Structure formats: C-alpha cells, structure tokens
C-alpha cells in the first residue's frame, strides 16, 4: 500500500500564489483547508463528471458544509468528447442557481477534463471567481491541476479556447488513485515521464527502475509537480521556458484528434509523441543517440503504447491547428538528452519530413 504518513506541500509562487498539498485522506478535510484561504466565501459549486461524482462528491460536500459553506453539485457527462461549450454553459447555469458571488468559488473534482473545464468556467463567470483543484487521477495530479491552464476543445482542435486562471489551492489525495482502471494509472505516467525527459534525468531513472509501482506514486508526484511548478513560476504565461512542458504534445494532440478523442488516452498519445520527437531529433542530429531507445523502453515498462496506427500525413494535417504554430513556423520541443530539453523552430512545410523520420524507425 501507499504510505499513509506521506504529506508534502509545494508552494507555487505565480502572480497569484497557491499551495499544492499531497496527502492521503485529504478529501475528508478539504473544507478546513479551503476555509483558511477563502474565509469570506459563503457558497461554492462542486463540478465533477458522472464517473467521479458518485465516488467522492459526498465526501467533499460534507467537508465543505462542515466548514460553513453552502454547497451545490454540478455533474456533467464523463469523457473528452464533452469538453465543449455546452457543458460550460451548464456550469454557468449551476453557478447562477447557486447564487455565487465574486467572493465565492468553484471546486474541480476529477481528472484533467474536469479541471480544465471548471477552471475555464471559473475564469469567465463574473469575469473571474476562485476555484479549487481536487484532481483524482495520476494525470491530473501530476500535470493539469498545476499551472493555471484552463479551456475547452473545438471540433477542429484541442484546447483552442481557454484562459490562464490559477487555482487558489490544489489538493492531491493518493487514495483516489485506487479506484482508477489500470490503464488510467499507466496513462498518467505519460506526464511524469515527460517531466523527467525535459528537466530531470534522476526522475526519469526512477521511473526506469520502478515503472508504475504504486509504492512510489506520491514521491513521483511530488517530484513531478515540483518540476512543473518551477517552470510555471518562471514563465506563467508560456512566453519562453514553459513551452518545454509541451514536449510530445504537438504530435500527441494530433494523434488524439485523429482518433476523435476516443480509444487513446492523453498520456498515451503524449508518450507516443515524445518517442516520435526523440527519434526525429536523433535523425536530425539534434538529440543524443539512444535517447529514443530509453523513452521507448520506459513506455513499455509502464504498459504504454509506442505506436498509434496513423500516418505521418494524418498527424501533420491534424497538427496544423496546434496553438504553438506561429504563421509559417511552429515551435516544437526536443531533447538534447534525457533531462535536457530545448525549443526548436521548424517551418510548417518541413514538419511532415521531420515527423516521418520519427516514425520510420
């Protein structure tokens, strides 16, 4: 079992600072922790999906009510395919019915889709209210709950509408990870592996040694979040260093789009994207030989796929609407070696050949 004594707090010193607290059983005492930072609030809405709400919404609601808040719950259908504007409108209506004021708050209870959507709704309702992140998946605890990126998908691309809106608190409870199907544990390791690839050879080596061993999950989560928090602190609005967090995402998001956001999970797609970029970087003489081999091996150790079945042409067509495109050029992230990453500017017209080299090995 995961150690019941692990407790770790990471302070994220952005323009609006906040803490990330990693601790087992923290859901049942979330009300008191929220009360310390939002003492003037009186009402809140818990936003959750149809998979997570039956498991944890009552626990969170009871804790918040015990802290003196009037609590409502908004539940939307689970799945990336519902990460669209109609669900956001439903959240606005729930906020209105709950009579939330600018001093009140929302709670994102669930995975990355929930956090992205609730955060976007909070960022835009009354021109901005506070929100608390309570991520319940490996993926969301290690990535999307930290950094303030919020948004929704359009039919033509992922996360094309959104806002930077930092949470006021993040509470990560490892107990929630035991209810995940095994695939969604391994899927979450895509972002942990990414953080090791771009910033920490030591973290990457720890995953090489232990894989998805749940005895290590809280330590891995703490180290992973510390890496992301440091990057976000130095570049909150993604004008420079924060671009490194997109390693594997240009191709990964394109793969998700090709799959119509079904059949392949986000972390799996990012893992494949990292492998393709590492292979292409080696072929171009920009990455150390052997880098892709290590990434491929660690993906396999974690039970993640290393191929997607889509052609380079399909992937590059889908990538053309990527947010990292700047006119005729696109910024992609490559590795000099494991733990050492950089942003590489490439002509959009050259992307297909580059990706093809990463897929022909």
C-alpha positions in Angstrom: 0.0 0.0 0.0 0.9 3.6 -0.3 2.4 5.1 2.9 -0.3 6.7 5.0 2.2 9.1 6.5 3.3 10.9 3.3 2.4 14.6 3.4 4.1 17.2 1.2 3.3 20.8 0.4 4.6 22.6 -2.7 4.2 26.4 -2.9 3.7 27.7 -6.4 4.8 31.3 -6.5 2.9 32.6 -9.5 1.3 36.1 -9.7 -1.4 34.5 -7.6 0.5 32.1 -5.3 -1.1 28.9 -4.0 -0.1 25.6 -2.4 -0.3 22.1 -3.7 -0.8 19.6 -0.8 -0.2 15.9 -1.5 -1.7 13.8 1.3 -3.8 10.7 1.7 -7.3 11.2 3.1 -7.2 14.9 2.4 -10.6 14.9 0.7 -12.3 14.4 4.0 -10.7 17.5 5.5 -10.7 19.8 2.4 -13.3 22.2 4.0 -11.0 23.3 6.7 -8.1 23.8 4.3 -10.2 25.8 1.9 -11.6 27.9 4.8 -8.1 29.1 5.6 -7.6 30.7 2.2 -11.2 31.7 1.4 -12.6 32.8 4.8 -15.0 35.3 3.3 -16.7 33.0 0.8 -20.1 31.6 1.7 -21.1 29.4 -1.3 -19.5 27.0 -3.7 -20.3 24.6 -6.5 -18.5 21.3 -6.9 -18.0 20.5 -10.5 -17.5 16.8 -11.3 -18.2 14.2 -14.0 -20.6 11.3 -14.0 -17.7 8.8 -13.1 -16.1 10.7 -10.3 -19.1 12.3 -8.6 -20.6 9.1 -7.2 -17.3 8.2 -5.6 -16.2 11.4 -4.0 -18.7 14.3 -4.3 -20.5 13.5 -1.0 -17.2 13.4 1.0 -16.1 16.7 -0.4 -19.5 18.2 0.0 -19.8 17.2 3.7 -16.4 18.6 4.5 -17.1 21.9 2.8 -20.5 22.1 4.6 -18.8 21.4 7.9 -16.6 24.4 7.3 -19.7 26.5 6.9 -20.2 26.7 3.1 -23.5 26.3 1.3 -22.6 23.7 -1.3 -24.2 22.7 -4.7 -23.0 20.0 -7.1 -22.9 20.2 -10.9 -22.3 16.9 -12.7 -21.6 16.6 -16.5 -21.2 13.5 -18.6 -17.7 12.0 -18.4 -15.4 12.0 -21.4 -13.2 14.2 -23.5 -15.9 14.4 -26.1 -17.9 16.5 -23.6 -15.1 19.1 -23.1 -17.2 21.6 -25.2 -19.1 24.8 -24.7 -22.5 23.2 -23.9 -21.0 21.7 -20.7 -19.5 25.1 -19.8 -23.0 26.8 -20.2 -24.3 24.1 -17.8 -21.7 25.2 -15.2 -22.6 28.9 -15.6 -26.2 28.0 -15.0 -25.3 26.0 -11.9 -23.2 28.9 -10.6 -26.2 31.2 -11.2 -28.6 28.9 -9.5 -26.3 28.6 -6.5 -26.1 32.4 -6.4 -22.3 32.5 -6.5 -20.8 36.0 -6.0 -17.3 37.1 -6.8 -16.2 36.2 -3.3 -17.4 32.6 -3.7 -15.7 29.7 -5.5 -15.9 26.5 -7.6 -14.3 23.1 -6.9 -13.0 21.0 -9.7 -13.3 17.4 -8.5 -12.0 14.9 -11.0 -9.5 14.4 -13.8 -7.9 16.8 -16.3 -11.1 17.4 -18.3 -13.0 18.5 -15.2 -10.1 20.7 -14.0 -9.8 22.4 -17.5 -13.5 23.0 -17.8 -14.2 24.1 -14.3 -11.2 26.4 -14.3 -12.4 28.0 -17.6 -15.9 28.4 -16.2 -14.5 30.0 -13.0 -12.2 32.2 -15.1 -15.1 33.6 -17.1 -18.0 33.6 -14.7 -18.5 37.2 -13.3 -15.2 37.9 -15.1 -13.4 35.5 -12.7 -14.1 33.7 -9.4 -11.8 31.5 -7.3 -11.5 27.8 -7.8 -10.0 24.8 -6.0 -8.5 21.9 -7.8 -9.1 18.4 -6.3 -7.5 16.1 -9.0 -8.4 12.4 -8.8 -6.2 10.9 -11.5 -2.5 10.3 -11.9 -2.6 12.5 -15.0 -4.4 15.4 -13.4 -2.4 15.3 -10.1 0.9 15.4 -12.0 0.0 17.9 -14.7 -3.2 19.7 -15.5 -4.1 20.7 -11.9 -1.0 22.9 -11.6 -0.2 25.9 -13.8 -3.5 27.6 -14.4 -4.2 26.4 -18.0 -7.9 26.1 -18.5 -10.0 25.6 -21.6 -12.2 23.6 -23.9 -12.0 21.8 -27.2 -13.4 22.8 -30.6 -14.3 20.3 -33.3 -11.2 21.4 -35.2 -8.7 21.1 -32.3 -7.9 20.6 -28.6 -7.8 23.3 -26.0 -8.2 26.1 -28.6 -10.4 28.2 -26.3 -9.2 28.9 -22.8 -7.6 31.2 -20.3 -4.8 31.3 -17.8 -6.5 31.1 -14.4 -4.5 29.8 -11.4 -6.3 27.8 -8.8 -6.3 29.1 -5.2 -5.5 25.6 -3.8 -4.7 22.1 -5.1 -5.4 19.0 -3.0 -4.0 15.7 -4.3 -5.2 12.6 -2.5 -3.4 9.3 -3.5 -6.4 7.3 -2.1 -8.4 8.4 -5.2 -5.9 6.6 -7.5 -7.0 3.1 -6.2 -10.4 3.5 -8.0 -8.8 4.0 -11.4 -8.8 1.3 -14.0 -5.1 0.1 -14.5 -4.9 1.8 -18.0 -5.6 5.2 -16.4 -2.8 4.7 -13.9 -0.3 4.0 -16.7 -1.8 6.8 -18.8 -1.0 9.3 -16.1 2.7 8.3 -16.2 2.9 9.9 -19.6 3.2 13.4 -18.0 5.6 12.1 -15.2 7.9 10.7 -17.8 7.7 14.0 -19.7 8.8 16.0 -16.7 11.8 13.6 -16.3 12.6 14.0 -20.0 12.6 17.7 -20.1 14.1 18.6 -16.7 15.3 15.6 -14.5 17.3 12.7 -15.5 17.0 11.5 -11.9 13.2 11.4 -12.1 13.4 9.5 -15.4 15.8 7.0 -13.9 13.4 6.4 -11.0 10.7 5.5 -13.5 13.1 3.3 -15.4 13.8 1.4 -12.2 10.3 1.2 -10.7 7.8 1.7 -13.5 4.3 2.3 -12.3 4.9 0.8 -8.8 2.2 2.5 -6.7 4.5 2.4 -3.6 6.4 5.2 -5.4 3.4 7.3 -6.6 3.4 10.0 -4.0 7.2 10.6 -4.2 7.0 10.6 -8.0 4.0 13.0 -7.9 5.9 15.4 -5.5 9.0 15.5 -7.7 6.9 15.8 -10.9 4.9 18.7 -9.5 8.0 20.5 -8.2 9.4 20.4 -11.7 6.3 21.8 -13.3 5.8 24.4 -10.5 9.3 25.7 -11.0 8.7 26.1 -14.8 5.4 27.8 -14.2 6.8 30.2 -11.7 9.5 31.4 -14.1 7.1 31.6 -17.1 3.5 31.8 -16.1 2.0 32.7 -19.4 4.1 30.4 -21.7 6.3 33.0 -23.4 9.5 31.0 -23.0 10.6 28.2 -20.7 7.0 26.9 -20.2 7.0 25.8 -23.8 9.2 22.9 -22.7 6.2 21.4 -21.0 4.8 20.8 -24.5 7.3 18.0 -25.2 5.4 15.3 -27.1 2.2 17.4 -27.1 2.2 18.7 -30.7 2.2 15.2 -32.1 0.2 13.8 -29.1 -2.7 16.3 -29.5 -2.7 15.5 -33.3 -2.9 11.8 -32.5 -5.9 12.4 -30.2 -7.6 14.4 -32.9 -7.0 11.7 -35.5 -8.6 9.2 -33.0 -11.5 11.6 -32.5 -10.6 11.7 -28.8 -11.6 8.0 -28.2 -9.5 4.8 -28.0 -6.3 6.5 -26.9 -5.8 8.5 -23.7 -4.0 11.8 -23.4 -0.9 10.5 -21.6 -0.6 7.6 -24.1 -0.8 10.0 -27.0 1.9 12.2 -25.4 4.1 9.2 -24.8 3.9 8.3 -28.5 4.6 12.0 -29.4 7.7 12.1 -27.2 9.0 8.9 -28.8 8.4 10.3 -32.3 10.1 13.6 -31.4 13.1 11.9 -29.8 13.6 9.6 -32.9 13.3 12.6 -35.2 15.7 14.6 -33.1 18.2 11.8 -33.3 17.8 11.6 -37.1 18.4 15.3 -37.4 21.5 15.2 -35.2 19.8 17.3 -32.5 19.3 14.6 -29.9 21.8 12.2 -28.3 21.7 8.8 -29.9 19.9 6.4 -27.6 17.5 9.0 -26.2 14.5 7.5 -28.1 15.5 4.0 -27.1 15.3 4.9 -23.4 11.9 6.6 -23.9 10.5 3.6 -25.8 11.8 1.2 -23.1 10.2 3.2 -20.3 6.9 3.5 -22.1 6.8 -0.3 -22.5 7.8 -0.8 -18.8 4.8 1.4 -17.9 2.5 -0.6 -20.2 2.0 2.3 -22.6 1.8 2.1 -26.4 4.7 3.1 -28.6 2.7 3.4 -31.9 -0.7 4.8 -33.0 -1.5 3.4 -36.5 -1.9 6.9 -38.1 0.2 8.0 -41.0 2.7 11.0 -40.7 0.4 12.8 -43.2 -2.6 12.4 -41.0 -0.7 13.5 -37.9 0.8 16.6 -39.5 -2.5 17.6 -41.0 -4.1 17.5 -37.6 -1.1 19.4 -36.1 -1.5 22.4 -38.3 -4.1 24.0 -35.9 -1.7 23.5 -32.9 -1.5 26.6 -30.6 2.3 26.5 -30.9 2.1 27.4 -34.6 3.3 30.9 -35.4 2.5 31.8 -39.0 4.7 29.6 -41.3 6.7 28.3 -38.4 6.0 26.0 -35.4 7.8 25.6 -32.1 8.4 22.0 -31.2 10.3 20.7 -28.1 13.2 18.4 -28.5 15.7 16.8 -26.1 19.5 17.2 -26.3 19.4 14.2 -23.9 17.2 12.9 -21.1 16.7 15.8 -18.6 17.9 18.5 -21.1 15.3 20.0 -23.4 15.0 22.9 -25.8 12.6 24.7 -28.1 13.2 24.1 -31.8 11.7 26.4 -34.5 10.7 24.5 -37.6 9.0 25.5 -40.8 5.4 24.1 -41.0 6.3 22.9 -44.6 9.1 20.8 -43.1 7.1 19.3 -40.3 6.0 16.3 -42.3 9.5 15.2 -43.3 10.6 15.7 -39.6 7.7 13.6 -38.3 8.2 11.0 -40.9 11.8 10.4 -39.8 10.5 9.9 -36.3 8.0 7.3 -37.4 10.2 5.3 -39.8 12.3 3.6 -37.2 
